[in-house]
């Protein structure tokens, strides 16, 4: 799908292929069509926690508060990684929003699911939070 940012057109599938070539990415899915917008790109990334330095064995059945703190710390690490990865795409005139949502147990490898939206800067300040909420509702 082709999206327009200022005077430049980006191919969402080509960017998805670039994202999927990273060592830490288990899978990258182009969900740009779900945005319903011409000024936004969206991806569902599943990241390999081991490649990010996250040890999933640290989550125990012990203290729930510790598990929640560990979970939030792991999501923060994956947020930061996914944001840097998307910044390397060099999409001009854009704002990037990343939300690491959950662990993915569906595939062979346990991964961390991240939603990424890259939106044209003029509209992103007003619409990006709503877009992320919609994407999150659709992905669950």
trRosetta pair geometry for C-beta under 8 A, 3 or more apart (Angstrom, degrees):
i j d omega theta_ij theta_ji phi_ij phi_ji
1 11 7.6 142 72 -156 34 53
1 12 4.6 1 60 27 85 127
1 13 7.0 118 15 -27 57 89
1 30 7.2 166 20 158 105 130
1 32 4.9 -160 65 93 137 132
1 33 5.9 177 -58 -65 156 82
2 9 5.3 3 -175 -178 110 111
2 10 7.0 154 -153 76 59 39
2 11 5.8 -30 -97 -97 72 61
2 12 7.4 -145 -80 -5 21 84
3 9 7.1 153 77 -156 35 62
3 10 5.2 -23 63 61 89 92
3 12 6.1 71 -7 -52 112 101
3 32 6.6 -118 -48 -165 128 137
3 38 6.2 166 -137 -179 72 50
3 39 6.6 131 -174 -117 104 19
3 40 6.8 -119 -144 60 145 25
3 41 5.6 -145 28 -65 161 86
4 8 7.5 152 -153 82 57 38
4 9 5.5 -30 -97 -100 68 72
4 10 7.9 175 -85 18 20 75
4 38 6.0 6 32 154 97 100
4 39 6.6 -49 74 -94 72 68
4 120 7.7 4 104 -71 61 138
5 8 5.5 -23 70 68 84 89
5 9 7.9 156 24 -96 68 23
5 10 6.3 24 6 -8 112 116
5 39 6.8 111 -92 -149 64 75
5 91 6.2 101 7 175 170 94
5 92 6.1 153 117 77 125 72
5 93 5.1 164 164 73 102 106
5 94 5.8 -38 -139 -62 146 99
5 120 4.9 -172 -125 -97 77 93
6 92 6.5 -63 31 111 131 108
6 93 4.5 100 -25 20 122 164
6 120 7.1 163 -33 -142 65 110
8 92 5.9 75 32 49 147 120
8 93 7.8 148 34 27 110 115
10 14 7.7 -136 180 61 70 109
10 15 6.3 26 170 -39 113 130
10 41 6.6 -52 100 -64 134 135
10 91 6.0 -1 -83 -123 159 103
11 14 4.0 61 89 10 114 113
11 15 6.7 167 89 -11 60 84
12 15 5.7 -56 -149 40 35 111
12 16 6.3 41 151 -25 67 104
12 30 5.1 115 139 -151 109 126
12 32 4.2 -69 -135 -19 165 156
12 41 5.2 178 -111 -133 100 100
13 16 5.4 -49 -147 32 34 116
13 17 6.6 36 153 -20 63 101
13 30 5.9 -53 -91 -51 58 164
14 17 5.7 -50 -152 32 33 112
14 18 6.7 36 148 -19 63 103
15 18 5.5 -51 -152 34 37 115
15 19 6.4 38 150 -19 67 103
15 30 8.0 112 73 -103 88 109
15 41 6.5 -1 74 -168 156 151
15 43 7.8 -121 115 -59 105 133
15 89 5.5 42 -144 -146 106 136
15 91 7.5 19 -114 -67 144 116
16 19 5.6 -53 -150 36 33 112
16 20 6.3 29 154 -19 66 108
16 28 5.1 173 -166 125 79 115
16 29 7.4 -18 -146 178 129 8
16 30 4.3 -72 -67 -61 148 102
16 43 6.2 170 -105 -112 87 119
17 20 5.8 -55 -143 37 31 110
17 21 6.8 40 154 -31 61 101
17 28 7.9 -170 -75 78 18 133
18 21 6.0 -52 -158 20 31 115
18 89 6.3 123 100 -109 142 91
19 22 6.3 -41 -175 4 44 112
19 25 6.0 141 151 -104 75 168
19 28 4.3 140 101 -125 113 160
19 43 6.3 51 51 -170 174 165
19 45 6.6 -105 163 -98 130 115
19 85 6.4 82 -133 152 84 118
19 86 7.5 9 -101 -88 115 67
19 89 7.4 -19 -64 -72 89 120
20 25 5.5 -135 -129 114 39 136
20 27 7.0 -7 -121 -154 105 34
20 28 4.0 -128 -69 25 86 120
21 25 7.6 40 50 50 24 128
22 25 4.5 81 68 -1 96 110
22 85 5.8 -32 -65 -134 166 125
23 48 7.8 -74 138 40 66 133
23 51 5.7 -176 122 -147 94 143
24 47 5.3 6 149 -155 98 91
24 48 5.2 -139 -158 44 57 91
24 51 3.8 -167 -107 108 81 136
24 52 5.8 84 -146 -56 134 81
24 81 6.5 -71 111 166 161 140
24 85 7.9 -124 63 -75 118 140
25 28 5.5 3 177 -47 135 102
25 45 5.9 -75 -130 -158 101 104
25 46 7.2 97 -165 71 62 55
25 47 6.2 -47 -102 -104 49 63
25 48 7.4 -89 -30 -4 5 90
25 85 7.6 129 -56 -158 117 159
26 46 4.4 -58 63 104 110 101
26 47 6.7 162 3 -127 90 8
26 48 5.3 124 -52 -56 96 84
26 107 6.5 144 151 95 139 161
26 109 5.7 -151 -120 72 139 127
26 111 4.7 -101 20 -93 148 142
27 45 7.4 171 89 -153 54 43
27 46 4.6 27 46 37 87 113
27 107 7.1 179 -9 -80 130 157
27 111 7.6 -124 23 -22 89 179
28 43 5.8 -15 -168 -171 90 124
28 44 7.5 156 -157 80 42 51
28 45 5.4 -7 -108 -106 76 75
28 46 7.8 -140 -66 25 41 68
29 43 6.5 146 74 -161 50 67
29 44 4.3 -8 57 56 108 99
29 45 7.8 -160 25 -70 69 34
30 33 7.7 69 131 -3 91 88
30 42 7.7 104 -170 83 51 61
30 43 6.1 -36 -105 -104 44 79
31 34 4.6 -21 172 21 91 125
31 35 7.5 109 125 -31 77 82
31 42 4.7 -64 84 109 86 106
31 43 6.3 148 24 -111 85 21
31 44 5.4 63 -17 -18 129 96
31 135 6.6 110 116 -141 137 106
31 138 7.6 154 -174 102 134 131
31 139 7.5 -28 -115 -81 169 101
32 35 5.9 -44 -168 12 46 114
32 40 7.0 173 -146 108 80 73
32 41 5.2 -37 -103 -141 113 53
32 42 5.1 157 -90 37 47 76
32 43 7.7 3 -50 -60 80 62
33 36 7.8 45 167 -63 45 47
34 42 6.4 -86 62 77 98 144
34 134 7.7 177 147 131 97 103
34 135 6.4 105 112 -111 126 77
34 138 5.5 169 -169 117 137 167
35 40 4.5 -136 167 90 160 128
35 41 7.9 -120 -8 -110 154 5
35 42 5.1 152 -49 -11 116 131
35 117 7.3 124 -98 -130 129 110
35 131 6.0 15 -138 -152 99 113
35 134 7.6 112 -124 93 52 129
35 135 7.2 -11 -85 -72 76 105
37 40 4.2 51 81 18 127 112
37 119 7.6 5 108 -126 151 101
37 123 8.0 -167 -164 109 138 150
37 127 7.8 131 -98 138 154 147
37 131 7.2 -43 -5 -110 144 128
39 119 6.2 58 126 -162 86 74
39 120 3.8 -62 -177 9 111 125
39 122 7.8 -67 -175 58 153 96
39 123 5.5 87 98 38 147 136
40 117 6.0 -19 -167 -167 111 99
40 118 6.9 148 -160 79 58 50
40 119 4.5 -12 -107 -104 87 84
40 120 7.2 -96 -65 2 56 78
40 131 6.2 -145 -139 -148 161 156
41 91 7.0 -129 19 -114 142 163
41 117 7.1 151 80 -158 53 49
41 118 4.2 -7 58 58 104 103
41 119 7.6 -156 27 -69 62 46
42 115 7.3 -11 -167 -173 97 87
42 116 6.7 161 -152 87 50 60
42 117 5.0 -12 -101 -103 86 74
42 118 7.5 -164 -72 23 41 68
42 131 7.5 -144 -81 162 128 114
42 135 5.7 -152 -161 -106 143 140
43 86 8.0 -176 39 -97 131 114
43 115 7.6 162 85 -156 49 44
43 116 4.6 -5 57 57 92 109
44 113 6.6 -18 -172 -162 95 94
44 114 7.4 154 -161 79 47 50
44 115 6.0 -21 -105 -102 68 66
44 116 7.8 -172 -80 20 23 80
44 139 6.1 155 -102 -122 131 129
45 82 5.7 168 60 -123 151 119
45 85 7.9 111 -119 86 166 148
45 113 7.4 147 82 -156 51 43
45 114 4.4 -14 63 61 101 102
45 115 7.9 -174 23 -79 76 18
45 116 6.1 43 -7 -12 112 119
46 104 5.2 -49 -133 30 117 159
46 107 6.8 97 152 5 162 146
46 111 3.8 53 174 128 97 152
46 112 7.0 150 -158 66 55 37
46 113 5.7 -22 -100 -95 75 62
46 114 7.6 178 -83 19 26 75
47 51 7.3 -122 176 63 84 111
47 52 6.2 47 150 -37 124 130
47 78 5.2 170 56 -140 149 110
47 81 6.6 108 -141 93 155 134
47 82 6.7 -110 -54 -67 137 100
47 100 7.9 -48 25 -119 128 115
47 111 5.8 144 62 -169 35 94
47 112 4.7 -26 58 58 96 94
47 114 6.1 39 -14 -7 113 119
48 51 4.2 64 88 9 110 112
48 52 7.0 163 91 -9 60 87
48 109 6.4 -21 -114 144 92 142
48 111 6.1 -52 -83 -113 42 87
49 52 5.6 -65 -152 43 38 108
49 54 3.8 -78 -174 74 96 116
49 55 7.7 176 139 -60 114 11
49 56 5.6 87 93 -48 155 101
49 74 6.8 -7 -133 -161 119 118
49 78 7.5 -53 -102 -73 74 117
49 110 6.7 -25 13 106 121 95
49 111 7.0 178 -21 -135 83 37
49 112 5.6 100 -70 -25 92 109
50 53 7.8 55 -176 -67 31 16
50 54 7.0 -92 -70 61 27 67
50 55 7.8 59 -105 -94 67 50
52 77 5.5 122 159 139 124 116
52 78 6.0 -25 -128 -86 171 71
52 81 5.5 -90 -119 -42 114 161
52 112 7.7 -33 16 21 152 138
53 77 7.2 -121 67 -171 94 146
54 74 5.0 83 -140 -132 136 99
54 77 6.0 163 -67 82 112 150
54 78 7.5 -22 -32 -52 149 96
54 112 7.5 48 55 -37 161 137
55 58 5.0 91 92 -23 96 102
56 59 6.1 -36 -175 18 60 109
56 103 7.6 96 -127 -125 126 138
56 110 6.1 19 -61 101 171 147
58 70 5.5 -164 118 -150 112 143
59 67 5.4 73 -148 -136 84 90
59 70 5.6 -173 -85 101 78 141
59 71 7.0 64 -103 -65 124 82
60 63 8.0 45 78 31 105 60
60 66 7.6 -2 47 98 98 123
60 67 6.8 -130 54 -80 55 101
62 66 6.4 -7 94 54 105 133
62 67 7.4 160 66 -44 69 101
63 66 4.2 73 84 7 107 110
63 67 6.9 -179 95 -11 57 83
64 67 5.4 -54 -150 36 37 114
64 68 6.3 37 153 -20 69 104
65 68 5.7 -53 -148 36 32 111
65 69 6.4 33 152 -19 65 105
66 69 5.6 -53 -147 37 32 112
66 70 6.2 33 153 -19 65 106
67 70 5.7 -55 -147 38 30 111
67 71 6.2 35 152 -23 65 106
68 71 5.5 -50 -145 34 32 115
68 72 6.3 30 156 -16 64 105
69 72 5.9 -55 -147 38 29 109
69 73 6.3 30 153 -19 64 107
70 73 5.6 -55 -147 37 31 112
70 74 6.3 32 154 -20 65 106
71 74 5.8 -57 -150 36 28 111
71 75 6.4 27 153 -18 64 107
72 75 5.7 -52 -145 37 32 112
72 76 6.4 38 153 -24 64 104
73 76 5.6 -52 -150 32 32 115
73 77 6.7 35 151 -20 63 102
74 77 5.7 -51 -151 32 34 113
74 78 6.5 25 154 -11 65 106
74 100 7.8 -134 119 130 71 147
74 112 6.8 -155 149 -100 104 142
75 78 5.8 -58 -147 42 33 107
75 79 6.2 42 151 -26 66 104
75 100 4.0 -179 -155 88 79 120
75 101 7.8 128 -131 -21 121 9
75 112 7.2 -177 -104 -163 58 129
76 79 5.5 -48 -146 31 31 116
76 80 6.5 30 156 -18 63 104
76 100 7.7 -124 -43 37 20 134
77 80 6.0 -57 -152 36 28 109
77 81 6.4 25 153 -17 64 109
78 81 5.6 -53 -143 38 35 112
78 82 6.1 33 159 -18 68 108
78 100 4.2 101 88 -100 117 150
78 112 4.5 -109 -99 113 163 148
78 114 5.7 -151 147 -68 111 120
79 82 6.1 -62 -147 39 25 106
79 83 6.2 24 157 -20 64 110
79 98 4.9 146 -151 108 73 116
79 99 7.1 3 -108 -114 106 22
79 100 4.9 -111 -58 -9 78 109
79 114 7.0 166 -93 -126 49 118
80 83 5.8 -56 -147 35 28 111
80 84 6.5 25 156 -16 63 106
81 84 6.0 -58 -152 37 30 108
81 85 6.3 31 151 -21 65 109
82 85 5.4 -54 -147 37 33 116
82 86 6.3 29 156 -16 66 106
82 98 4.6 152 95 -146 117 143
82 100 7.0 161 5 -67 139 97
82 114 4.5 -157 -77 160 162 163
82 116 5.9 -142 163 -77 120 117
83 86 5.9 -57 -148 39 30 107
83 87 6.3 34 153 -22 65 106
83 96 5.8 136 -142 117 80 129
83 98 4.7 -120 -66 0 85 143
84 87 5.6 -52 -145 34 32 114
84 88 6.7 39 153 -26 62 101
85 88 5.8 -53 -160 25 31 114
85 89 7.8 42 142 -29 57 93
86 89 5.6 -34 -167 8 47 117
86 91 7.8 -35 170 12 84 117
86 96 4.9 148 109 -142 134 143
86 98 7.0 -176 8 -68 141 116
86 116 5.6 180 -75 -163 144 138
86 118 6.1 -163 -177 -73 125 117
87 90 7.7 48 164 -65 48 46
87 96 6.4 -112 -67 5 74 158
89 118 7.5 -59 72 -97 143 163
91 94 4.4 7 111 10 106 150
91 96 8.0 121 54 -69 119 102
91 118 5.3 66 63 170 160 139
93 120 6.0 6 126 -148 101 72
93 121 5.0 -111 179 7 67 113
93 122 7.7 2 173 -18 111 85
94 118 5.0 15 175 179 141 89
94 119 6.2 142 -153 70 84 30
94 120 6.2 -57 -101 -98 70 31
94 121 5.9 -135 -99 -47 14 81
94 124 7.1 109 -162 -49 53 150
95 118 7.6 172 81 -151 38 50
95 119 5.7 -22 58 63 85 85
95 121 5.4 111 -27 -106 92 68
95 124 3.9 160 38 136 122 158
95 125 7.2 113 -11 -59 160 62
95 128 6.2 -78 93 -67 122 158
96 116 6.9 -20 -165 -165 94 94
96 117 7.4 162 -152 85 47 50
96 118 5.3 -13 -102 -103 77 77
97 116 7.3 155 83 -155 54 46
97 117 4.8 -3 56 57 101 96
97 119 7.4 8 5 7 107 110
97 124 7.8 179 -25 -165 111 110
97 128 5.1 147 -24 166 144 122
97 129 7.6 -166 -131 -80 161 48
97 131 7.8 128 53 78 143 107
97 132 5.5 -93 124 -67 138 131
98 114 5.9 -9 -168 -175 98 114
98 115 7.2 159 -154 82 48 52
98 116 5.3 -8 -105 -104 79 76
99 114 6.9 155 80 -157 39 64
99 115 4.9 -8 59 55 93 99
99 132 5.8 107 -10 -169 137 125
99 136 6.7 -40 94 -78 147 120
100 112 5.6 -2 -159 161 116 114
100 113 7.0 135 -158 85 61 48
100 114 4.7 -33 -96 -97 70 83
101 113 5.0 -41 55 92 100 103
101 114 7.2 165 4 -103 79 29
101 115 6.3 51 -30 -9 119 102
101 136 6.5 164 -100 -132 135 100
101 139 7.3 147 19 99 170 136
102 112 7.6 -178 96 -151 30 59
102 113 5.3 5 59 40 73 115
103 110 6.0 -9 -177 -175 109 101
103 111 7.2 149 -163 82 60 36
103 112 6.1 -44 -107 -99 55 61
103 113 7.4 134 -154 2 5 88
104 107 6.1 28 133 14 113 99
104 110 6.7 155 76 -162 61 49
104 111 4.3 -14 53 65 115 88
104 112 6.9 -163 5 -83 92 8
104 113 4.9 108 -52 -48 110 98
105 110 5.9 -6 -101 -114 62 85
107 110 7.9 173 68 -83 85 21
107 111 6.3 20 46 2 127 118
113 139 7.5 160 164 157 135 135
115 132 6.5 129 113 -147 129 83
115 135 5.2 143 -167 122 138 127
115 136 6.1 -117 -5 -77 166 75
115 139 6.3 -137 -83 -18 122 161
117 128 6.0 166 102 -153 133 90
117 131 5.4 125 -142 115 163 124
117 132 5.7 -122 2 -76 137 81
117 135 6.6 -168 -62 -13 115 155
119 123 6.4 -101 163 85 114 90
119 124 3.8 144 96 -94 114 99
119 127 6.9 -156 -174 84 156 100
119 128 5.1 -155 30 -93 150 101
119 131 6.7 140 -71 37 141 164
120 123 5.5 48 78 31 95 96
120 124 6.3 -172 80 -33 39 97
121 124 5.4 -50 -126 24 28 121
121 125 7.4 36 178 -27 59 93
122 125 7.8 -76 167 14 19 99
123 126 6.1 -72 -167 48 54 100
123 127 5.1 -7 158 21 92 126
123 128 8.0 131 120 -44 70 79
124 127 6.5 -83 -121 57 23 81
124 128 4.4 30 -165 -47 72 121
125 128 7.2 19 -62 5 11 110
127 130 5.5 -66 -161 46 56 111
127 131 5.7 59 145 -29 85 107
128 131 5.4 -54 -146 35 34 116
128 132 6.4 35 157 -20 67 102
129 132 5.9 -53 -151 34 31 110
129 133 6.6 33 150 -20 63 104
130 133 5.6 -53 -151 33 35 113
130 134 6.5 34 152 -17 66 105
131 134 5.8 -56 -152 37 32 111
131 135 6.3 31 153 -18 66 106
132 135 5.7 -53 -145 38 33 111
132 136 6.2 34 156 -21 66 107
133 136 5.8 -55 -147 36 28 111
133 137 6.4 28 154 -19 63 106
134 137 5.8 -55 -148 35 31 110
134 138 6.4 25 155 -15 65 109
135 138 5.8 -60 -149 40 31 109
135 139 6.1 27 157 -23 67 111
136 139 5.9 -57 -141 34 29 110
136 140 6.7 28 161 -22 63 105
137 140 6.4 -57 -151 29 27 107
